[in-house]
Amino acid sequence: MKHKNFFLTVCLLGALAVMCGCVQPPEEIDEFAILAAAGDAYFTNYTTPSTGVSPNIAIADLFQLLNDGDESNDPYLIDWRSAEDFAAGHIQGAVNIALGDLGSKINELPTDQMIVNVCYTGQTASFATAVINLVGQQDEFAGLEARNLKFGMCSVTNDTSIVPKTDKWVNAVAEDEFTDSLEQTANTTDTEYEFPAISSDETTLAGIIAAQVDDAVSDWSIDAATVFANTDDYFIINYWPEDQYLDPGHIPGAYQFSPKGSLATDADLNLLPTDQTIVVYCYTGQTSAQVAPYLRMLGYDAKSLLFGVNGFAFEVCPGTTYHGPENDYTSILE
């Protein structure tokens, strides 16, 4: 009997060994690679995922869409301002969402209608635009795409008696107090870093973004005065073409990264430090407000420089500068 029991035990152990050998461990998901692939696709083209138009829309073009008598091309409007300011005046038909709720609202957004994001100046709306267009790279969310209303509600009116805080852009335009501090020599770096790791335990692009965006919305912007006071504390990205980087110049210590491609995984993304705060700046802050949140979701400590060069050297800005509404667009408000 003892021999029989021993034999049965050996057989059971052998069977278990065979069974265990057949069970494959779950495949490890590289969440960074999933999100970075979507970022490579979006920021290399810098257009909406399916229609291929600019991620920014001017107030004149939005006004035309809303007044052409064709409701089929009307966008889905999301206003990311405070509930109080939204209630005081907003574009007709807009819905009000807090940026902190973006991750939980992704699944509720339409995939059959262009989304136009609206905020005070175009900074926060650009954040939301990047997140939505990144999610739109996933097949299951095909058709999900968004644009940012360039200059935000400040493009509709700058009359604060009509809509509160629409003087934000006027107040942000620099008095060129930092123009004389610009550097006109090139800074280069060849130090490479390992990419950060993402551990949200999500397996899809949309899931990873929804998990990561909650942390990304915290402390994601910075002002020019803070940066200029401590330039050595930051890894600064000048997100302009190379010729403009040298003329009119750049923030001291800044490195030039060309738009559309330089921050791809097969380009210079590995030059970004994982142990230092990264500051990204552009002309108006609306492009950097898309890039910085993406980098934050990847695991970098990145911030967007509010208002871009408009906020520290307006008169020599080589690109887009803010200007108030050229026409009366207030008829689209309610």
VENGI-V365200 format. One record per run of one state. SS is the DSSP state (A for helix, B for strand, O for the rest). FROM is the first residue (numbers start at 1). TO is the last residue. If there is no record, write none. Layout:
SS	FROM	TO
SS	FROM	TO
This chain:
O	1	1
A	2	22
O	23	30
A	31	45
O	46	46
B	47	47
O	48	53
B	54	54
O	55	55
B	56	57
O	58	58
A	59	66
O	67	70
A	71	73
O	74	75
B	76	79
O	80	82
A	83	88
O	89	90
B	91	91
O	92	94
B	95	96
O	97	98
A	99	108
O	109	114
B	115	118
O	119	122
A	123	135
O	136	138
A	139	141
O	142	145
B	146	149
O	150	151
A	152	155
O	156	167
A	168	172
O	173	178
A	179	181
O	182	182
B	183	183
O	184	204
A	205	216
O	217	220
B	221	222
O	223	223
A	224	229
O	230	230
A	231	233
B	234	238
O	239	241
A	242	246
O	247	249
B	250	250
O	251	254
B	255	256
O	257	268
A	269	271
O	272	276
B	277	281
O	282	287
A	288	298
O	299	301
B	302	305
O	306	307
A	308	311
O	312	313
A	314	316
O	317	329
A	330	332
B	333	333
O	334	334
